[in-house]
Amino acid sequence: MEASSTSLKTLKFGKLKVVRGCLLQRYEHEPFISCLAGFYSCRWKRYQRRRTEPGKCCCKMKECVFFPLLVGAFCFSVVFLYMCYEAKNDYNDFDWYTYGNLGFWFLWSLVLLTVAAILFIYITLLLVLAMCLLAEGQQLYLHWSHKVGTFLVLGFSITPLIIVSLFWGDQWKNVLLSFQITAPYLHIGAIAIMVLLSWPVALHAIRADKKVVQVIIVGPYLALLLFLFLIPLGMYSPCIREMGTLGPKPALIGHRGAPMLAPENTEMSFQKTIEHGGDGLETDVTVSYDGVPFLMHDSTLRRTTNIKEVYPNDTAQNAALFSWDTLQELNAGTWFLKDKPFSGMGSLSRADQNQAMNQSIYKLSHFLRLAESQNKLVIFDLYRPPKNHPYRNSWIKRTLEVILNESGIRPHLVLWLENTMRSFVQSVAPGFQQTMGSKAPVEELLLDNIVKLNLAYTEMSSEDIRRYAEANITTNFYVVNEPWLFSLAWCSGAHSVTTNAVHTLKNLSQPLFLMTPQQYNIMWILTDVTSVLLISLIFALHWWRERSFSCCAQDGGPMVESGTYNKFRRELSDMPVVIT
């Protein structure tokens, strides 16, 4: 009899499990929630999950720590990715810096951008899964592997930001400049995110059984939403302007020629700039040991020549300590095809490859003759030779001799940048356009006969440009490669820019993101009105659902989550009857 009774109980208990499984499959959104919880918590089974009761915390106390960390990791990854993307203008400088420290060339900037994108995608997917689980009324439990991943995202996002702040603080100026272009569109994106967040906010606010809890949930959300609605009142962008007020397109000065199309500071590079319609040529001048000015940016010949093959013991020696005969033996083009210094270079034709492979170090006199023949402006950084160099103290005089006596270039085509012995240069060559490399009071600049400022793009200010222009002092900004940055310089009133991408910027017929104040006001109002309607609709939908599907328990019992879930719980409570 005992064995028969045990067998009967086992049979009934098995029926109970079958009925319970059928009810769960019928009344729960198993496939969708299982996928959400599986990817987020690695909890694929129904019995592993818990629902959030109305007005209760969305997760256990221990998990309450990780959700803010998840949100924080997302915010830092957004900042990191945005900074990496907007820093594309300076990728070559970053790669050049790493080359100087590591001793070999690699596109580390591209690696950094890829890592930032991967971290952002990963943490965004986790946050989307969390929001979907909240919208379904599920408790949050982040799997331990994702917790480790969250800490890794935080570490890999915060650490580079700290390093950038310490060593490349100007990149934050780049970010601030980019807001003048992207702010209107970032505003639309932020409003769209708030519309998406309204779904879980409305769900938990309406289900909350206490007014205080509802205020805690809805209050910060509405405050942030109101702040976003009013942000455009304090927004400024020089590209939002009335029709007919845009100035002329800035002139394009090739930075070391066209270094995306040919080896920098070579004859081929400057010819490419001329072919693509550049208005001027920029370079760097060093004086050889026997007094021949030549074009070289680096202090050594290691990066842009084959000196490691020809003179392997002299790779670390200063370029100015070589004679011109020795410099002529070196190839200045093969490195370009091997290292590919720019990520967006593209492929060269066979003819261009052959021409690049046969480039040599370029003399200043030849460079000036080329500019004179094409009526192009020239500007150059002039490097003082090291100690014990024969021309250590006469480098400027030697350079002037080449410009005035050997090149035949007309003086007004020369933008003289070097500040040392400026008075002497003005007396010898009064036709040069005197150029200053830093900002100064207008009165001081006029006293020194300065007609142009050559400034880093991070110092760009439409007010300063306008103030200098009123005194007939034009501005040139370097190095401007990205179309958005060139558009900002154009809208700000810059006279010219130094760029690595003459071939790209020459094709721009108008600034990117250019719009009138009326167009922006329409975009702003439509965005706000549409978002208000959508958010109101979402709150109304949740209120209607809870009002329609909720029911009260017998004898004035408390309201449960929904009609479906109420029925589900009632049938589960009746399941012991099956056993009896």
Disulfide bonds with the S-S distance in Angstrom:
Cys239-Cys491 2.40
